[in-house]
Amino acid sequence: MHEVELKSVVDDLPLRRRHVEGAGGRLRFAGTMMDWYYTLDTRPDSGAGRLRVRTYQAPAGGWTELTWKGSARLERGYKVREELNTRVEDETTLREILERTGFAMSEYITREIAWYVFGGASVRLEQFPRMDLLVEVEGAPEAIEHAIQATRISREQFTTEPLKEFLRRFETRTGTKALLE
């Protein structure tokens, strides 16, 4: 399965949520999303991809997923990567299995999200502990373009850049260290 995505900074979270909802977006999840990234101790920079354990938590319940993420590339102006994903019953045991088999946690990120389904696209508005608000739109290119219109954020503001570039720009602009956990 391939993930196709674009990201943008969000100026006004409640306004953008209202726009997506007004255009027909259905809220799939609102709450905390936590990511633990793992790489093999013996070859952390091999380009073979990495594993992500993602947990969704909200008062109404949640779930955990394990995802293998391949290397990202650009195709026709979109960021594309191969991903394999499955739900996991016990996140704590999964993380212990990864560590016992040679995987080391390389990164941890947490944020509050509002995740919408909009046509064939996923629109996820993300609020980090200390960084710009972001929106990530995933799906087929045509569905992404339609969902971008629903946010009413200018198409030119969407980019294929990785999260690290958004961090760098935030820190350069504000003189403040970004905080993702």
C-alpha positions in Angstrom: 0.0 0.0 0.0 1.3 3.5 -0.8 0.8 6.6 1.3 0.4 9.8 -0.7 0.4 13.1 1.3 0.9 16.8 1.6 1.2 19.0 4.7 0.6 22.7 5.5 0.8 25.0 8.5 -2.7 25.9 9.9 -3.5 29.4 10.9 -6.7 28.9 12.8 -7.6 25.4 14.0 -11.3 25.9 14.9 -11.9 27.8 11.6 -10.3 25.0 9.5 -12.3 22.3 11.4 -15.5 24.2 10.6 -14.6 24.5 6.9 -13.9 20.8 6.6 -17.1 19.9 8.5 -19.1 22.3 6.5 -17.8 20.8 3.3 -19.0 17.3 4.4 -15.9 16.0 6.3 -16.8 13.3 9.0 -14.9 13.3 12.2 -13.2 9.9 12.6 -11.2 10.6 15.7 -10.4 13.4 18.1 -7.9 13.0 20.9 -4.2 12.2 21.4 -2.0 10.5 18.9 1.4 9.1 20.0 4.1 7.8 17.7 7.1 5.7 18.7 9.6 5.2 15.8 12.0 2.2 15.9 15.0 1.3 13.8 17.3 -1.7 14.0 20.3 -1.0 16.3 22.7 -2.6 13.8 21.6 -0.5 10.7 19.7 2.6 11.7 20.4 4.4 8.5 20.1 1.5 6.0 17.3 3.1 4.1 15.2 -0.1 4.7 12.5 2.0 6.3 11.5 2.0 10.0 8.7 0.8 12.2 6.2 3.1 13.9 3.9 2.2 16.8 1.0 4.6 16.8 -1.5 4.8 19.7 -4.7 6.8 19.5 -6.2 7.8 22.9 -9.5 9.5 23.7 -12.1 9.3 26.5 -14.3 7.2 24.2 -11.5 4.6 23.6 -8.6 4.1 21.3 -6.3 1.6 19.5 -2.7 0.9 18.5 -1.2 0.2 15.1 2.1 -1.1 13.9 3.3 0.4 10.6 6.4 -0.3 8.5 7.3 2.9 6.6 9.4 2.7 3.5 11.6 5.5 2.2 9.8 8.6 1.0 10.0 9.8 -2.6 8.4 12.5 -4.7 5.9 11.6 -7.5 4.1 14.3 -9.5 4.4 16.8 -6.7 3.3 14.5 -3.9 5.2 12.7 -1.1 4.8 9.0 -1.6 6.0 6.0 0.4 5.1 2.4 0.8 3.5 1.5 4.1 2.2 -1.7 5.7 -0.1 -1.3 8.7 -1.9 -3.5 11.2 -3.8 -3.1 14.4 -2.1 -4.4 17.6 -3.9 -5.7 20.7 -1.2 -4.9 23.3 1.0 -1.8 22.6 3.2 -2.4 25.7 4.1 -6.0 24.7 4.6 -5.0 21.1 7.2 -2.3 22.1 8.9 -4.9 24.4 9.1 -7.4 21.5 10.6 -4.8 19.2 13.3 -3.8 21.8 14.2 -7.5 22.6 14.6 -8.2 18.9 17.1 -5.4 18.3 15.0 -2.4 17.5 15.7 0.8 19.3 13.3 3.7 19.8 14.7 6.6 17.7 11.9 9.2 18.1 8.7 9.9 20.0 6.1 12.4 19.0 2.7 13.2 20.6 0.0 15.6 19.5 -3.7 16.4 19.8 -5.5 15.6 16.5 -8.8 16.0 14.8 -9.0 13.4 12.0 -11.6 13.7 9.3 -12.6 11.5 6.4 -13.4 13.6 3.4 -14.4 11.7 0.2 -11.4 9.5 -0.5 -9.0 11.5 1.6 -8.0 11.8 5.2 -7.6 15.3 6.7 -5.7 15.3 10.0 -5.3 18.6 11.9 -2.5 18.3 14.4 -1.6 20.4 17.5 1.8 19.7 19.0 3.0 20.7 22.5 5.1 23.6 21.0 5.1 24.1 17.3 2.9 25.4 14.5 -0.4 23.7 14.0 -0.3 21.4 10.9 -2.7 19.7 8.6 -1.8 16.5 6.7 -3.9 15.4 3.8 -3.6 11.8 2.5 -5.3 9.8 -0.2 -5.2 9.6 -4.0 -4.0 12.9 -5.7 -7.5 13.9 -6.8 -9.0 13.3 -3.4 -6.1 15.2 -1.8 -6.8 18.2 -4.0 -10.5 18.1 -3.2 -9.8 17.9 0.5 -7.4 20.8 0.3 -10.1 22.9 -1.2 -12.4 22.0 1.8 -9.8 23.4 4.3 -9.8 26.7 2.4 -6.0 26.9 2.9 -4.2 28.1 -0.3 -2.9 25.1 -2.3 0.5 26.8 -2.6 0.9 26.5 1.2 0.9 22.6 1.0 4.2 20.9 0.6 5.9 17.5 0.5 8.4 18.5 3.1 9.0 16.2 6.1 8.0 17.2 9.7 11.7 18.1 10.4 11.5 20.9 7.9 8.4 22.3 9.6 10.3 22.1 12.9 13.3 24.0 11.4 11.1 26.8 10.0 9.3 27.2 13.4 12.5 27.4 15.3 14.1 29.8 12.9 11.0 32.1 12.8 10.3 32.1 16.6 13.7 31.5 18.1 12.0 28.9 20.3 12.9 25.2 20.4 10.0 23.1 19.1 8.5 20.5 21.4 7.0 17.3 20.0 6.5 15.3 23.2 
